[in-house]
Amino acid sequence: MNAKTPLEPTPTRDEAARKAFVSTLRRHVLTDIAARMRQNYDEVARPGFEAREGRAPGDGPEVHKLMKPTREFRFYSAVRSNAQEMVFASVIPTVERELDNINSAAKELREETAVGGSLTLDPDLEIPRNVTDVDVHRAPGSYHSEYADDDVAAGAVYDRAIDVFAFGQFGANHDDVGQTMANYIRLKYPDLRPGRILDCGCTVGHNTLPWVEAYPDAEVHAIDVAPGVLRFGSARANTQGRAVHFKQMNATALDYPDASFDVVYSSMFLHELPLKDIRGYLAEAFRVLKPGGLLWNMELPPNSAMGAYESFYLDWDSYYNSEPFYKGFRDQDYRELVRTAGFTDADFIEATIPRYTFMSEADFKAAIDKPMTFDSQTGRMDPKGTRWYGFGAFKSTSA
Ligand SMILES: C[S@@+](CC[C@H](N)C(=O)[O-])C[C@H]1O[C@@H](n2cnc3c(N)ncnc32)[C@H](O)[C@@H]1O
């Protein structure tokens, strides 16, 4: 575990206990209660459907309709909904109480501990409605709300909440996704030696920093529309001695020249965008990539690759967790999205990848050489072993 930094408030004993409880509750609902719901599907709901219809349920919505009236689904949904609200309720009071201290510590860290990175905010940037019109995954105030001058509250809450939300499954530095995705590229494509890397929709940069580690000679940029998370992320990067250029910018209108990056990366970003903005971001990624450069997105796997039950299970968030674009994104053909942005089908890549943080590099390397598989461990937090999903494309050298 990393040493505590001035960006982390000290919880009271009750607050620490509440945080630990909610983390355990999240783990319980996503493992034990989820397993009970699956058992009901396998032993009762699906056989009943098959007896009536003469076939198995065909897709996620059909499974959803079948499971909705069951006690197991209702219990799972009730506990999971409450646990989601409790994630934020378990960290906000601690941040609120110490906000003045965190804000000034963050300012000091940005100004006095600079390690070669930077922070550029754009107060005139219009924050898009996918952020402002909904408390995304029920985070009060979404990503963008500010409560003081130079405020980092949204970042401080996100940084603490992610630990509770993921019940430790993102690793001690909350960066397993970035570690996995950056090291996959480093090991799989050793000839790619990026000089400039861009992370879009970076939030506080949890998954940006592993790119600095994987490619120490690269200049790493990270953009987001929300100012508080960027201020926090910039200060946090300095506490870890990693240089990142954070900028407040919309990924659908990148303020970078054509052909100026070797890698454009995103994680857990596209499912929070309306389809037109997914297309806008991908087109911008194509534009700012150099020929031979790589677009690489960590995301939820597409519904077309998953079984009906897994599609239903993963799409729960779209119906019950204030993630209005989640299912719409997962219903897309990712290859078509990338092709429409300008990449060729031959340059498309995708992979399901075990978690880098939780294994040796030799085991990771051996695992990524095996053919990819999609199953209930793909894209889902599972203490027994998640596989993250990534897709993207190289930009053709003739483009
Ligand atoms: C789920 S978070 C991404 C998490 C982050 N990439 C990580 O791996 O920790 C989505 C982020 O996208 C940002 N965002 C939403 N729409 C955006 C847009 N059009 N351009 C840039 N950032 C955007 C939000 O402010 C939020 O910080």
The ligand as a MOL file (V3000), in Angstrom:
LIG
                    3D

  0  0  0     0  0            999 V3000
M  V30 BEGIN CTAB
M  V30 COUNTS 27 29 0 0 0
M  V30 BEGIN ATOM
M  V30 1 C -15.6240 6.5710 -15.9670 0
M  V30 2 S -14.7340 8.0180 -16.0410 0 CHG=1
M  V30 3 C -13.2140 7.4610 -16.7690 0
M  V30 4 C -12.2860 6.8090 -15.8080 0
M  V30 5 C -10.8170 6.9390 -16.1300 0
M  V30 6 N -10.5490 6.8550 -17.5420 0
M  V30 7 C -10.0420 5.8560 -15.4160 0
M  V30 8 O -9.6240 4.9140 -16.0720 0
M  V30 9 O -9.8870 5.9690 -14.1860 0 CHG=-1
M  V30 10 C -15.3560 8.9890 -17.3840 0
M  V30 11 C -14.6910 10.3570 -17.4820 0
M  V30 12 O -14.9730 10.8980 -18.7720 0
M  V30 13 C -15.1290 12.3070 -18.6410 0
M  V30 14 N -15.8570 12.7610 -19.8440 0
M  V30 15 C -17.1560 12.5770 -20.1620 0
M  V30 16 N -17.4110 13.0930 -21.3820 0
M  V30 17 C -16.2360 13.5670 -21.8620 0
M  V30 18 C -15.8400 14.1730 -23.0840 0
M  V30 19 N -16.7120 14.4050 -24.0790 0
M  V30 20 N -14.5430 14.5260 -23.2330 0
M  V30 21 C -13.6360 14.3020 -22.2540 0
M  V30 22 N -13.9590 13.7440 -21.0720 0
M  V30 23 C -15.2360 13.3780 -20.8790 0
M  V30 24 C -15.8450 12.4720 -17.3260 0
M  V30 25 O -15.6970 13.7780 -16.8200 0
M  V30 26 C -15.1700 11.3750 -16.4730 0
M  V30 27 O -14.0980 11.9190 -15.7700 0
M  V30 END ATOM
M  V30 BEGIN BOND
M  V30 1 1 1 2
M  V30 2 1 2 3
M  V30 3 1 2 10
M  V30 4 1 3 4
M  V30 5 1 4 5
M  V30 6 1 5 6
M  V30 7 1 5 7
M  V30 8 2 7 8
M  V30 9 1 7 9
M  V30 10 1 10 11
M  V30 11 1 11 12
M  V30 12 1 11 26
M  V30 13 1 12 13
M  V30 14 1 13 14
M  V30 15 1 13 24
M  V30 16 1 14 15
M  V30 17 1 14 23
M  V30 18 2 15 16
M  V30 19 1 16 17
M  V30 20 1 17 18
M  V30 21 2 17 23
M  V30 22 1 18 19
M  V30 23 2 18 20
M  V30 24 1 20 21
M  V30 25 2 21 22
M  V30 26 1 22 23
M  V30 27 1 24 25
M  V30 28 1 24 26
M  V30 29 1 26 27
M  V30 END BOND
M  V30 END CTAB
M  END
